[in-house]
Amino acid sequence: PSLRKTWLVLLPSPADGKPVSLSPLESQPHSPRYTASSQRERESLEVRMREVEEENRVLRKQLSLAQSRSPSHHRGNHSKTYSMEEGTGDSESLRAGIVAGNSSECGQQPAVEKCETIHVAIVCAGYNASRDVVTLVKSVLFHRRNPLHFHLIADAIAKQILATLFQTWMVPAVRIDFYDADELKSEVSWIPNKHYSGIYGLMKLVLTKTLPSNLERVIVLDTDITFATDIAELWAVFHKFKGQQVLGLVENQSDWYLGNLWKNHRPWPALGRGYNTGVILLLLDKLRKMKWEQMWRLTAERELMSMLSTSLADQDIFNAVIKQNPFLVYQLPCFWNVQLSDHTRSEQCYRDVSDLKVIHWNSPKKLRVKNKHVEFFRNLYLTFLEYDGNLLRRELFGCPSEADINSENLQKQLSELDEDDLCYEFRRERFTVHRTHLYFLHYEYEPASDNTDVTLVAQLSMDRLQMLEAICKHWEGPISLALYLSDAEAQQFLRYAQGSEVLMSRHNVGYHIVYKEGQFYPVNLLRNVAMKHISTPYMFLSDIDFLPMYGLYEYLRKSVIQLDLANTKKALIVPAFETLRYRLSFPKSKAELLSMLDMGTLFTFR
């Protein structure tokens, strides 16, 4: 039998905390823990970001008016939007401790066309990286005013997750293309790599071969990046490249390549401090003409004879090539890659919030990294982590989107609805496309080979989260769950799951997030999402507040054989019971259950 119980859960409220000053002149003590004020901080950050956006918009308008009056800047009727700060192209700026911020020499700067498409490449593999990509993409979408084309080098897991996510997100003026990372493994598998990114950490080396041959330039980003400005400003830096400069990189902000971190520390060869490859500008057309593929392979083969393996994946090989060919690199100002690993010189890249462009969480510790202003950076990151992705579905004014058949059909169906119909809101809800993130946590399960395997299928919202541990204790088989959550609730769920030994010990539970939208609870949609992503021949449909009896999973598998379900069309009905008792010892046998029925502590359900 299954048993429905009424549950009450008390959640601890977070402790008090203080916002962090970003002044380099004072360092206030602060707690590294998640604080009560962090929600207010993130809200104020969001307001501040919007204010900065508005200030930039007014400034750009003034600049464009000034440029249109100047004959030297007149370039036909093309509408311009973005100016860029002056990059140095050499390492003197960082060595002098630059804190130039967003100041720029406006008169000399080329702009980015208003509707010019910006190309971004990201390597992404696995469940965790797929979550990270979403936060990165949110930060880019929040600030952008140009069409975007994301080139995702993804393994099968990331492709399944992200293809569904972007298909259901339906963001205008965004195009997604996938490239099979598993097919590229043979290109780099010969390179031993000690870095935690594994084989996928080497795949940026083969982008000239992987990406379309007609693609001339691309911005390459790590998944642990957060944008604090419009990516078009970075795209505009391509105009600064001169001569044979084909790589735009920020100097490494740690002492790693100086070779003095510990006794016998022997890094790969690099020019000075070396360069960090978390943010790269690649001039693909020129790199291909230079035979980049041959260049990096020969360098890697030569260095591996003495180094034996890479420590920092592709970054070691990029630096070894640059050491031999320094003319290849255009050095970006360091605020384009503020590196938050331990013991870096990242604080020299900014004076206050308006100086920040790109934040890079390039430490295995991620949000727990040591930095004087880490709480500020953490809150900026959490702002995007919990930001409502539905708000990013905004049209780009003046930039026509590519025709989308699904979107057009949707609009046509909506226009045919009668707004005076009393059920208008309800009928309209049928056409809502809910953003869906499949396999939010790590999932690993191979169904039993005897074709009797059964998956428990259920759907829930935040108020039933406390049922998950109990269900996992009662049902040892695979589970497919659809969770109806907001972006902020999805992060609360993640923290809850990661803090639960019971949930973390299970890899056969698929958690599929369907993001909240509209005023109704889409129960059928949720159930369908959970049902669609099972890999077993049978499923057991249950409400989330039912607890299966101990051993029901194995009992149902035996019943599949006994009742010959493979060859007959049958549905098994599992008897259900309920109780009004808050505390109840679960019946361990049918005799015990009948006794509890007689005593009135259990009732047949409804």
C-alpha positions in Angstrom: 0.0 0.0 0.0 0.9 3.7 -0.2 0.3 6.0 2.8 -0.5 9.7 2.8 0.6 11.7 5.8 0.3 15.4 6.7 3.7 16.9 7.3 4.9 20.1 9.0 8.4 21.4 8.5 10.2 24.2 10.3 13.0 25.8 8.2 15.8 27.7 10.0 16.0 31.4 9.2 19.4 32.7 8.1 21.7 34.7 10.4 22.2 38.4 10.3 25.0 39.9 8.2 26.4 43.2 6.9 26.8 44.4 3.4 30.4 44.7 2.2 32.2 47.9 1.3 34.0 47.7 -2.0 36.5 50.5 -1.1 40.1 49.3 -1.4 41.1 51.6 1.5 39.1 49.7 4.2 38.5 46.0 4.8 35.5 45.3 6.9 35.2 42.0 8.7 32.4 39.9 7.3 31.1 36.4 7.7 31.6 34.0 4.8 28.2 32.4 5.5 25.0 33.1 3.6 23.6 36.1 5.5 20.0 37.4 6.1 20.9 40.7 4.4 22.1 39.0 1.2 18.6 39.0 -0.3 18.3 42.8 0.2 21.9 43.2 -1.0 21.1 41.4 -4.2 18.0 43.4 -4.8 19.9 46.6 -4.3 22.6 45.3 -6.6 20.0 44.6 -9.2 18.6 48.1 -8.9 22.1 49.5 -9.1 22.7 47.5 -12.3 19.6 48.9 -13.9 20.7 52.4 -12.9 24.1 51.9 -14.4 22.4 50.5 -17.6 20.3 53.7 -17.8 23.4 55.9 -17.3 25.2 54.1 -20.0 22.3 54.4 -22.3 22.2 58.2 -21.9 25.9 58.4 -22.3 25.8 56.3 -25.5 23.1 58.6 -26.8 25.2 61.6 -26.1 28.3 60.0 -27.7 26.4 59.0 -30.8 25.0 62.5 -31.2 28.5 63.9 -30.8 29.9 61.4 -33.4 27.1 62.1 -35.9 28.1 65.8 -35.8 31.7 65.0 -36.4 32.6 64.4 -40.1 35.4 62.0 -39.2 32.9 59.6 -37.6 30.2 59.7 -40.3 29.8 56.2 -41.7 26.5 56.3 -43.7 23.2 55.4 -42.2 24.3 52.5 -40.0 23.0 52.8 -36.5 25.8 52.5 -33.8 25.4 51.6 -30.2 28.6 50.7 -28.3 31.9 52.3 -27.6 34.7 50.4 -26.0 37.4 51.4 -23.5 41.0 51.7 -24.7 42.8 48.5 -24.3 46.6 48.7 -23.9 47.8 45.7 -25.9 50.7 45.4 -23.5 51.3 44.4 -19.9 52.3 47.8 -18.5 48.8 48.6 -17.4 48.6 45.7 -14.9 52.2 46.1 -13.7 51.3 49.7 -12.9 48.3 48.5 -11.0 45.7 49.8 -13.3 42.4 51.0 -11.9 41.3 52.9 -15.0 37.7 51.6 -14.7 35.3 52.4 -17.5 37.0 55.6 -18.6 37.6 55.7 -22.3 39.0 57.9 -25.1 35.8 58.3 -26.9 37.1 60.0 -30.0 39.2 57.1 -31.2 36.8 54.2 -30.6 35.1 52.0 -33.2 31.6 50.9 -32.4 29.6 47.7 -32.8 26.7 47.7 -35.3 23.3 47.9 -33.5 22.1 44.5 -34.9 25.5 42.8 -35.3 25.4 39.2 -34.1 27.9 38.5 -31.3 29.3 34.9 -31.4 30.2 33.2 -28.1 31.7 29.7 -27.7 31.5 27.7 -24.5 32.7 24.2 -23.7 30.2 22.4 -21.4 30.1 18.8 -20.2 28.0 17.2 -17.5 25.2 18.2 -15.1 27.1 20.8 -12.9 28.6 22.7 -15.9 25.1 22.8 -17.5 23.8 24.7 -14.4 26.8 27.0 -14.5 26.2 27.8 -18.2 22.7 29.0 -17.4 24.0 31.5 -14.8 26.6 32.8 -17.3 24.0 33.1 -20.1 21.7 35.0 -17.7 24.4 37.6 -16.9 25.1 38.0 -20.6 21.4 38.3 -21.6 20.7 40.8 -18.7 23.1 43.4 -20.2 23.0 42.6 -23.9 21.5 44.7 -26.7 22.7 42.7 -29.6 21.6 39.4 -31.2 23.7 36.5 -29.8 24.8 33.2 -31.3 26.0 30.7 -28.8 28.3 27.9 -30.0 28.1 25.1 -27.3 30.7 22.3 -27.5 28.8 19.9 -25.3 28.7 16.2 -24.4 25.5 14.2 -24.7 24.3 15.1 -21.2 24.8 18.8 -21.5 23.3 18.8 -25.0 20.1 17.1 -23.8 19.8 19.5 -20.9 20.6 22.7 -22.7 18.8 21.9 -25.9 15.5 21.5 -23.9 16.3 24.6 -21.8 16.9 27.0 -24.7 14.0 25.5 -26.7 11.6 26.2 -23.8 13.2 29.5 -22.8 12.4 31.0 -26.3 14.6 34.1 -25.9 14.3 36.4 -29.0 17.5 37.1 -31.0 19.4 34.2 -29.5 20.6 31.3 -31.6 22.1 28.1 -30.3 24.3 25.6 -32.1 25.7 22.4 -30.6 29.0 20.6 -31.4 29.6 17.1 -30.2 32.4 17.2 -27.6 32.7 13.4 -27.5 33.7 13.5 -31.2 36.5 15.9 -30.4 38.0 13.7 -27.6 40.4 12.0 -30.0 41.9 15.4 -31.0 43.1 16.0 -27.4 43.0 12.7 -25.6 46.8 12.2 -26.2 47.5 15.1 -23.8 47.8 14.0 -20.2 45.9 16.6 -18.1 45.9 17.0 -14.2 43.4 19.8 -14.1 39.9 19.1 -12.6 38.3 20.1 -15.9 39.6 16.8 -17.4 39.6 16.2 -21.2 37.0 18.9 -21.8 39.4 21.5 -20.5 41.6 21.0 -23.6 38.9 21.5 -26.2 39.3 25.2 -26.7 42.5 24.3 -28.5 40.5 22.8 -31.4 37.9 25.6 -32.0 39.4 26.6 -35.3 38.6 23.1 -36.6 35.3 22.7 -34.7 33.5 26.0 -35.4 32.1 26.8 -38.9 34.8 27.7 -41.4 33.0 30.9 -42.3 33.0 32.2 -38.7 35.7 34.8 -38.5 35.8 35.7 -34.8 34.4 34.4 -31.5 34.5 35.2 -27.8 35.4 32.0 -25.8 34.2 31.8 -22.2 34.6 29.4 -19.3 31.4 28.3 -17.6 32.4 29.9 -14.3 32.2 33.5 -15.7 29.8 36.2 -14.7 29.3 39.3 -16.9 28.8 42.7 -15.2 28.6 44.7 -18.5 27.4 44.4 -22.0 29.3 41.7 -24.0 29.2 44.0 -27.0 31.9 46.1 -25.3 34.2 43.1 -25.3 33.3 42.3 -28.9 34.3 45.8 -29.9 37.9 45.1 -28.7 38.4 43.0 -31.8 38.8 46.4 -33.7 41.9 47.0 -31.6 43.8 44.0 -32.9 46.8 45.0 -35.1 49.3 43.1 -37.2 49.4 39.4 -36.4 47.5 39.7 -33.1 44.9 36.9 -33.1 44.4 36.1 -29.4 42.9 38.6 -26.9 43.7 37.6 -23.3 44.0 39.0 -19.8 47.3 38.5 -17.9 47.2 35.8 -15.3 46.6 37.4 -11.9 48.2 34.7 -9.8 52.0 33.9 -9.4 51.5 30.4 -10.9 53.7 30.9 -14.0 56.4 32.7 -12.1 57.3 29.3 -10.6 57.8 30.5 -7.0 54.7 29.1 -5.3 56.5 26.2 -3.6 59.8 24.4 -3.6 60.4 22.5 -6.9 57.3 24.2 -8.5 57.8 23.9 -12.2 55.1 25.4 -14.4 54.8 25.4 -18.2 56.7 28.1 -20.0 54.9 31.4 -20.2 55.6 35.1 -21.0 56.0 36.8 -17.6 53.0 36.0 -15.5 51.4 34.2 -18.4 47.7 34.6 -19.6 44.4 33.3 -18.3 42.2 31.5 -20.8 38.9 32.0 -19.0 38.1 34.8 -21.5 39.6 34.6 -25.0 39.0 36.6 -28.1 39.8 34.4 -31.1 40.4 35.7 -34.7 39.5 32.4 -36.3 40.1 33.3 -39.9 43.7 34.5 -39.2 44.4 31.6 -36.9 43.5 29.2 -39.6 45.8 31.0 -42.1 48.6 30.8 -39.6 48.1 27.0 -39.3 47.1 27.3 -35.6 46.4 23.6 -35.4 49.9 22.6 -36.4 51.4 25.4 -34.2 49.8 24.3 -30.9 50.3 20.5 -31.5 54.0 20.9 -32.2 54.4 23.1 -29.1 52.5 20.6 -26.9 54.5 17.6 -28.2 57.8 19.4 -27.5 56.9 20.5 -24.0 55.2 17.3 -22.9 58.6 15.5 -23.4 59.8 17.2 -20.3 56.6 18.4 -18.5 54.8 15.0 -18.9 51.3 16.5 -18.4 49.4 19.8 -18.3 48.5 21.3 -14.9 46.1 24.0 -16.1 44.7 22.2 -19.2 44.5 24.4 -22.4 46.0 27.4 -20.6 49.4 25.8 -20.3 49.5 25.1 -24.1 48.2 28.5 -25.1 51.0 30.1 -22.9 53.7 27.9 -24.3 52.7 28.9 -27.8 52.6 32.6 -26.8 56.0 32.3 -25.2 57.4 31.3 -28.6 55.2 33.7 -30.6 54.5 36.8 -28.4 53.2 38.8 -31.4 50.0 36.6 -31.4 48.6 38.1 -28.3 46.6 41.4 -27.7 46.6 42.0 -23.9 43.1 42.9 -22.7 42.7 45.2 -19.7 42.4 43.1 -16.6 38.8 44.0 -15.7 37.8 41.8 -18.6 38.8 38.8 -16.5 38.9 39.5 -12.8 40.2 36.2 -11.5 38.9 35.2 -8.0 41.2 32.4 -7.2 43.2 32.5 -3.9 46.3 34.8 -3.8 45.6 36.7 -7.0 46.2 40.4 -7.8 42.6 40.8 -8.9 42.0 43.8 -6.5 44.2 45.9 -8.8 41.7 45.6 -11.6 38.9 47.7 -10.0 38.2 50.6 -7.7 34.5 50.2 -7.3 31.5 48.4 -8.8 31.4 50.4 -12.1 34.9 49.2 -13.0 33.9 45.5 -13.1 33.3 43.9 -16.4 33.8 40.1 -16.1 34.2 38.1 -12.9 35.9 34.7 -13.1 35.4 32.1 -10.4 38.6 30.2 -11.4 39.3 28.4 -8.2 38.1 24.9 -7.4 36.6 26.5 -4.2 34.4 28.7 -6.4 32.2 30.9 -4.1 34.3 30.0 -1.1 37.4 31.6 -2.5 39.5 34.1 -0.3 39.2 37.6 -1.6 38.7 40.9 0.4 35.5 41.7 -1.5 34.3 38.1 -2.1 30.9 38.7 -0.4 30.2 41.5 -2.9 31.1 39.3 -5.8 29.1 36.4 -4.4 26.0 38.5 -4.2 26.5 39.7 -7.7 26.7 36.1 -8.8 23.7 35.1 -6.7 21.7 37.9 -8.3 21.9 36.2 -11.6 21.7 32.7 -10.1 18.2 33.5 -8.7 17.1 36.0 -11.4 13.8 35.2 -13.1 14.9 33.9 -16.5 11.4 34.6 -17.9 12.2 38.4 -17.6 15.0 37.9 -20.2 12.6 37.0 -23.0 12.6 40.6 -24.1 12.7 41.6 -27.8 15.6 43.7 -29.1 14.1 46.9 -30.5 15.0 47.6 -34.1 16.6 44.1 -34.5 14.3 41.7 -36.4 14.4 38.2 -34.9 14.8 35.2 -37.2 11.4 33.7 -38.0 10.5 31.0 -35.5 7.6 28.7 -36.7 6.8 27.6 -33.1 6.6 31.2 -31.8 4.5 32.3 -34.8 2.0 29.5 -34.3 1.8 30.3 -30.6 1.0 33.9 -31.4 -1.6 32.9 -33.9 -3.4 30.6 -31.4 -3.3 33.2 -28.7 -4.8 35.8 -31.0 -7.7 33.5 -31.8 -8.8 33.3 -28.1 -11.8 35.3 -27.0 -10.7 37.8 -24.3 -14.3 38.2 -23.1 -14.6 34.4 -22.4 -14.8 33.9 -18.6 -12.3 31.1 -19.0 -9.9 33.2 -21.1 -7.0 33.1 -18.5 -7.3 29.4 -18.1 -7.4 28.7 -21.9 -4.5 31.1 -22.4 -2.4 29.1 -19.9 -2.5 26.0 -22.2 -0.2 27.9 -24.6 2.3 28.9 -22.0 5.7 27.4 -22.7 7.4 26.7 -19.4 11.2 26.9 -19.3 12.4 23.4 -18.3 15.8 22.4 -16.9 16.1 18.6 -17.1 18.4 16.6 -14.7 19.2 19.5 -12.4 21.4 17.2 -10.4 23.7 14.4 -11.3 21.8 11.3 -12.6 23.2 7.9 -13.3 21.1 4.8 -13.8 21.0 1.7 -16.1 17.7 -0.1 -16.0 17.7 -3.8 -14.9 18.3 -6.1 -17.9 15.3 -8.3 -17.1 12.8 -5.7 -18.4 10.9 -5.6 -15.1 12.2 -2.2 -13.9 9.8 0.4 -12.5 10.3 4.2 -12.1 8.3 6.1 -9.4 6.9 9.2 -11.1 5.7 12.3 -9.1 5.5 16.1 -9.3 5.8 18.7 -6.6 6.3 22.3 -5.6 8.5 23.9 -2.9 6.0 23.1 -0.1 6.4 19.4 -0.5 10.2 19.3 -0.6 10.4 17.7 2.8 8.8 14.5 1.4 11.8 13.7 -0.8 14.0 12.1 1.9 11.2 9.9 3.2 10.3 8.7 -0.3 13.9 7.9 -1.1 14.1 5.8 2.1 10.9 3.9 1.1 11.7 3.4 -2.6 15.1 2.2 -3.6 14.4 2.1 -7.3 14.6 4.9 -9.9 12.5 8.1 -9.4 11.6 10.8 -11.9 10.4 14.1 -10.3 9.1 17.3 -11.9 9.5 20.3 -9.6 7.5 23.5 -10.2 9.8 26.2 -8.9 10.9 29.8 -9.4 14.6 30.5 -10.2 15.2 31.4 -6.5 13.4 28.3 -5.3 15.5 26.1 -7.6 18.6 27.4 -5.8 17.0 26.7 -2.4 16.2 23.2 -3.6 19.8 22.8 -4.7 21.2 23.8 -1.3 18.7 21.5 0.4 19.6 18.5 -1.8 23.3 19.1 -1.5 23.0 19.3 2.3 21.1 16.0 2.5 23.1 12.7 2.9 20.0 10.8 1.8 19.5 12.6 -1.5 23.2 12.9 -2.3 23.7 9.2 -1.8 21.1 8.5 -4.6 22.1 8.9 -8.3 19.0 7.2 -9.7 16.6 10.2 -9.0 16.0 12.6 -11.9 15.1 16.1 -10.8 13.5 18.1 -13.6 12.8 21.8 -12.9 9.8 23.3 -14.6 10.0 27.1 -14.0 7.0 28.9 -12.6 5.0 31.1 -15.0 1.4 32.2 -14.9 -1.2 31.8 -12.1 -2.1 28.1 -12.4 -0.3 24.9 -11.2 0.3 23.0 -14.5 -0.2 19.5 -13.0 -0.5 17.6 -16.2 2.5 19.3 -17.8 4.6 18.4 -14.7 3.5 14.8 -14.8 4.2 14.6 -18.5 7.7 16.0 -18.1 8.5 13.4 -15.3 6.9 10.6 -17.4 8.9 11.5 -20.5 12.2 11.2 -18.9 12.2 7.6 -17.6 14.3 4.8 -19.0 12.4 1.8 -17.5 9.6 -0.2 -19.2 7.2 0.5 -16.3 6.3 3.4 -14.1 4.5 3.8 -10.8 2.5 7.1 -10.8 2.0 8.5 -7.3 1.2 11.8 -5.6 4.2 13.3 -3.8 2.6 13.0 -0.3 2.2 9.2 -0.6 4.8 7.0 1.0 5.2 3.6 -0.7 5.4 0.6 1.6 8.9 -0.7 2.3 9.8 -3.2 -0.4 7.1 -2.1 -2.9 9.8 -1.6 -5.6 10.8 -5.2 -5.6 7.2 -6.4 -5.0 6.1 -4.6 -8.2 9.0 -6.0 -10.2 7.9 -9.6 -9.2 4.3 -8.7 -10.0 5.4 -7.8 -13.6 6.6 -11.3 -14.1 3.8 -13.1 -12.3 1.0 -11.2 -14.1 2.9 -11.3 -17.5 2.5 -7.6 -17.9 4.9 -7.7 -20.9 2.3 -9.5 -23.0 -1.0 -8.2 -21.5 -2.4 -4.8 -21.2 -2.9 -4.3 -17.5 -2.5 -1.5 -15.0 -1.8 -2.4 -11.4 -3.7 -0.4 -8.7 -1.8 0.0 -5.5 -4.2 0.4 -2.5 -3.8 3.8 -0.8 -4.4 4.8 2.8 -4.3 8.0 4.8 -3.8 9.1 8.4 -4.5 12.2 10.4 -1.7 11.4 12.9 1.4 13.6 12.6 3.6 10.8 14.1 2.9 7.3 13.0 5.0 4.2 12.9 4.7 2.9 9.4 3.0 -0.5 9.0 5.6 -3.2 8.3 3.2 -5.9 7.1 -0.4 -6.3 5.8 -1.5 -7.7 9.2 -0.2 -4.6 11.0 -2.0 -2.4 8.4 -5.3 -4.2 9.0 -4.9 -3.8 12.8 -4.4 -0.1 12.3 -7.5 0.1 10.1 -9.5 -1.6 12.9 -8.1 0.8 15.5 -9.0 3.8 13.4 -5.5 5.2 13.1 -5.6 4.5 9.3 -8.4 5.1 6.7 -8.8 4.0 3.1 -7.8 7.0 1.1 -10.7 9.5 0.6 
